[in-house]
Amino acid sequence: MLTLKALHISFVVAWFAGLFYLPRIFVNLAMVPEGSVAEAQRLLLMAHKLYRFMTPLGILAVALGLWLWFGFGFSGGWLHAKTLLVVFLVAYHLYCGQLLRKFQAGQNARNHVWFRFFNEVPVLVLFAVVFLVVLKPF
């Protein structure tokens, strides 16, 4: 079980690195001046490769979390709250993919300020999840 926990934590950390950095690339993409095609293409390539890299990490993090939950019988209200936050993170991840496709199609309608706030969402979720896991308040 400790090996699974260690792997779960490692994949969660790696997935969060992507969840932190991809929206930051979106901030930069939203700031690219008109006509800077090379800069936009470079950022789009970075975002695409990062999304492709972080998706399997997220899948493994969730799969190992489910294995720990159902395989070892963890229980408590804190776990249900954490699971709800993980579902939110999966939706956030998928929405990032949708935003990336909009950037690739030249259809982004949001400015860099919106993406700066959007970029902070996983930080808040991470704090909540860590507190739930460590404190198990209910």
C-alpha positions as YAML, in Angstrom:
chain: A
units: angstrom
residues:
- id: 1
  name: MET
  ca: [0.00, 0.00, 0.00]
- id: 2
  name: LEU
  ca: [2.81, 2.44, 0.74]
- id: 3
  name: THR
  ca: [4.19, 1.95, -2.75]
- id: 4
  name: LEU
  ca: [0.77, 2.80, -4.21]
- id: 5
  name: LYS
  ca: [0.55, 5.89, -2.00]
- id: 6
  name: ALA
  ca: [3.99, 7.02, -3.10]
- id: 7
  name: LEU
  ca: [3.11, 6.51, -6.77]
- id: 8
  name: HIS
  ca: [-0.24, 8.26, -6.31]
- id: 9
  name: ILE
  ca: [1.42, 11.29, -4.70]
- id: 10
  name: SER
  ca: [4.12, 11.39, -7.40]
- id: 11
  name: PHE
  ca: [1.56, 11.33, -10.23]
- id: 12
  name: VAL
  ca: [-0.57, 13.94, -8.46]
- id: 13
  name: VAL
  ca: [2.45, 16.25, -8.13]
- id: 14
  name: ALA
  ca: [3.35, 15.77, -11.80]
- id: 15
  name: TRP
  ca: [-0.26, 16.34, -12.92]
- id: 16
  name: PHE
  ca: [-0.50, 19.50, -10.83]
- id: 17
  name: ALA
  ca: [2.70, 20.81, -12.39]
- id: 18
  name: GLY
  ca: [0.89, 20.64, -15.73]
- id: 19
  name: LEU
  ca: [-2.30, 22.13, -14.28]
- id: 20
  name: PHE
  ca: [-0.24, 25.06, -12.97]
- id: 21
  name: TYR
  ca: [1.80, 25.66, -16.12]
- id: 22
  name: LEU
  ca: [-0.69, 25.13, -18.97]
- id: 23
  name: PRO
  ca: [-2.94, 28.05, -17.98]
- id: 24
  name: ARG
  ca: [0.22, 30.15, -17.59]
- id: 25
  name: ILE
  ca: [1.00, 29.40, -21.24]
- id: 26
  name: PHE
  ca: [-2.58, 30.52, -22.00]
- id: 27
  name: VAL
  ca: [-1.80, 33.86, -20.29]
- id: 28
  name: ASN
  ca: [1.16, 34.30, -22.61]
- id: 29
  name: LEU
  ca: [-0.82, 33.21, -25.66]
- id: 30
  name: ALA
  ca: [-3.52, 35.76, -24.85]
- id: 31
  name: MET
  ca: [-0.82, 38.45, -24.70]
- id: 32
  name: VAL
  ca: [0.78, 37.64, -28.08]
- id: 33
  name: PRO
  ca: [0.54, 40.72, -30.29]
- id: 34
  name: GLU
  ca: [-1.27, 40.46, -33.62]
- id: 35
  name: GLY
  ca: [1.10, 39.32, -36.32]
- id: 36
  name: SER
  ca: [3.52, 37.49, -34.01]
- id: 37
  name: VAL
  ca: [2.83, 34.17, -35.68]
- id: 38
  name: ALA
  ca: [6.14, 32.53, -34.72]
- id: 39
  name: GLU
  ca: [5.66, 33.33, -31.03]
- id: 40
  name: ALA
  ca: [2.07, 32.08, -31.06]
- id: 41
  name: GLN
  ca: [3.07, 28.87, -32.86]
- id: 42
  name: ARG
  ca: [5.85, 28.20, -30.35]
- id: 43
  name: LEU
  ca: [3.49, 28.69, -27.39]
- id: 44
  name: LEU
  ca: [0.80, 26.55, -29.03]
- id: 45
  name: LEU
  ca: [3.32, 23.77, -29.56]
- id: 46
  name: MET
  ca: [4.43, 23.99, -25.93]
- id: 47
  name: ALA
  ca: [0.82, 23.93, -24.72]
- id: 48
  name: HIS
  ca: [-0.09, 20.99, -26.97]
- id: 49
  name: LYS
  ca: [2.90, 18.91, -25.87]
- id: 50
  name: LEU
  ca: [2.28, 19.73, -22.20]
- id: 51
  name: TYR
  ca: [-1.39, 18.77, -22.45]
- id: 52
  name: ARG
  ca: [-0.49, 15.47, -24.13]
- id: 53
  name: PHE
  ca: [2.10, 14.80, -21.41]
- id: 54
  name: MET
  ca: [-0.04, 15.73, -18.40]
- id: 55
  name: THR
  ca: [-3.16, 13.83, -19.46]
- id: 56
  name: PRO
  ca: [-1.73, 10.34, -18.78]
- id: 57
  name: LEU
  ca: [-0.29, 11.65, -15.50]
- id: 58
  name: GLY
  ca: [-3.76, 12.76, -14.42]
- id: 59
  name: ILE
  ca: [-5.27, 9.45, -15.47]
- id: 60
  name: LEU
  ca: [-2.66, 7.54, -13.44]
- id: 61
  name: ALA
  ca: [-3.14, 9.83, -10.42]
- id: 62
  name: VAL
  ca: [-6.90, 9.26, -10.47]
- id: 63
  name: ALA
  ca: [-6.60, 5.53, -11.13]
- id: 64
  name: LEU
  ca: [-4.16, 5.01, -8.27]
- id: 65
  name: GLY
  ca: [-6.36, 7.13, -5.99]
- id: 66
  name: LEU
  ca: [-9.34, 4.94, -6.82]
- id: 67
  name: TRP
  ca: [-7.25, 1.82, -6.22]
- id: 68
  name: LEU
  ca: [-6.24, 3.13, -2.80]
- id: 69
  name: TRP
  ca: [-9.84, 4.02, -1.98]
- id: 70
  name: PHE
  ca: [-11.54, 0.82, -3.10]
- id: 71
  name: GLY
  ca: [-8.62, -1.56, -2.68]
- id: 72
  name: PHE
  ca: [-7.76, -0.57, 0.87]
- id: 73
  name: GLY
  ca: [-11.10, 0.69, 2.14]
- id: 74
  name: PHE
  ca: [-10.31, 4.27, 3.04]
- id: 75
  name: SER
  ca: [-13.46, 5.98, 4.24]
- id: 76
  name: GLY
  ca: [-14.85, 9.15, 5.74]
- id: 77
  name: GLY
  ca: [-16.58, 12.30, 4.64]
- id: 78
  name: TRP
  ca: [-13.24, 13.94, 3.91]
- id: 79
  name: LEU
  ca: [-12.69, 11.36, 1.16]
- id: 80
  name: HIS
  ca: [-16.01, 12.19, -0.49]
- id: 81
  name: ALA
  ca: [-15.14, 15.88, -0.39]
- id: 82
  name: LYS
  ca: [-11.70, 15.13, -1.85]
- id: 83
  name: THR
  ca: [-13.30, 13.01, -4.57]
- id: 84
  name: LEU
  ca: [-15.61, 15.88, -5.48]
- id: 85
  name: LEU
  ca: [-12.58, 18.18, -5.79]
- id: 86
  name: VAL
  ca: [-10.81, 15.60, -7.97]
- id: 87
  name: VAL
  ca: [-13.86, 15.43, -10.24]
- id: 88
  name: PHE
  ca: [-13.67, 19.23, -10.46]
- id: 89
  name: LEU
  ca: [-9.95, 18.99, -11.36]
- id: 90
  name: VAL
  ca: [-10.70, 16.47, -14.11]
- id: 91
  name: ALA
  ca: [-13.31, 18.89, -15.49]
- id: 92
  name: TYR
  ca: [-10.76, 21.74, -15.22]
- id: 93
  name: HIS
  ca: [-8.21, 19.60, -17.08]
- id: 94
  name: LEU
  ca: [-10.71, 18.83, -19.85]
- id: 95
  name: TYR
  ca: [-11.70, 22.50, -20.05]
- id: 96
  name: CYS
  ca: [-8.02, 23.36, -20.49]
- id: 97
  name: GLY
  ca: [-8.03, 21.01, -23.48]
- id: 98
  name: GLN
  ca: [-11.06, 22.84, -24.88]
- id: 99
  name: LEU
  ca: [-9.33, 26.21, -24.37]
- id: 100
  name: LEU
  ca: [-6.24, 24.87, -26.12]
- id: 101
  name: ARG
  ca: [-8.33, 23.79, -29.12]
- id: 102
  name: LYS
  ca: [-9.85, 27.28, -29.25]
- id: 103
  name: PHE
  ca: [-6.40, 28.85, -29.25]
- id: 104
  name: GLN
  ca: [-5.29, 26.46, -32.00]
- id: 105
  name: ALA
  ca: [-8.34, 27.42, -34.09]
- id: 106
  name: GLY
  ca: [-7.72, 31.14, -33.49]
- id: 107
  name: GLN
  ca: [-11.00, 31.44, -31.59]
- id: 108
  name: ASN
  ca: [-9.87, 32.53, -28.14]
- id: 109
  name: ALA
  ca: [-12.25, 35.16, -26.79]
- id: 110
  name: ARG
  ca: [-10.68, 35.69, -23.35]
- id: 111
  name: ASN
  ca: [-7.98, 38.15, -22.32]
- id: 112
  name: HIS
  ca: [-4.82, 37.54, -20.31]
- id: 113
  name: VAL
  ca: [-6.41, 38.88, -17.09]
- id: 114
  name: TRP
  ca: [-9.10, 36.19, -17.20]
- id: 115
  name: PHE
  ca: [-6.43, 33.53, -17.70]
- id: 116
  name: ARG
  ca: [-4.44, 34.90, -14.75]
- id: 117
  name: PHE
  ca: [-7.42, 34.26, -12.47]
- id: 118
  name: PHE
  ca: [-8.14, 30.93, -14.18]
- id: 119
  name: ASN
  ca: [-4.52, 29.96, -13.48]
- id: 120
  name: GLU
  ca: [-5.10, 30.23, -9.71]
- id: 121
  name: VAL
  ca: [-7.95, 27.71, -9.53]
- id: 122
  name: PRO
  ca: [-5.77, 24.57, -9.16]
- id: 123
  name: VAL
  ca: [-3.77, 26.26, -6.38]
- id: 124
  name: LEU
  ca: [-6.94, 26.72, -4.33]
- id: 125
  name: VAL
  ca: [-8.05, 23.15, -5.01]
- id: 126
  name: LEU
  ca: [-4.63, 21.83, -4.03]
- id: 127
  name: PHE
  ca: [-4.80, 23.62, -0.67]
- id: 128
  name: ALA
  ca: [-8.26, 22.22, -0.02]
- id: 129
  name: VAL
  ca: [-7.26, 18.66, -0.96]
- id: 130
  name: VAL
  ca: [-4.09, 18.71, 1.15]
- id: 131
  name: PHE
  ca: [-5.99, 19.99, 4.18]
- id: 132
  name: LEU
  ca: [-8.68, 17.37, 3.73]
- id: 133
  name: VAL
  ca: [-6.16, 14.54, 3.41]
- id: 134
  name: VAL
  ca: [-3.96, 15.62, 6.30]
- id: 135
  name: LEU
  ca: [-6.58, 16.85, 8.77]
- id: 136
  name: LYS
  ca: [-9.47, 14.50, 7.86]
- id: 137
  name: PRO
  ca: [-11.89, 16.99, 9.44]
- id: 138
  name: PHE
  ca: [-14.96, 14.81, 8.96]
...
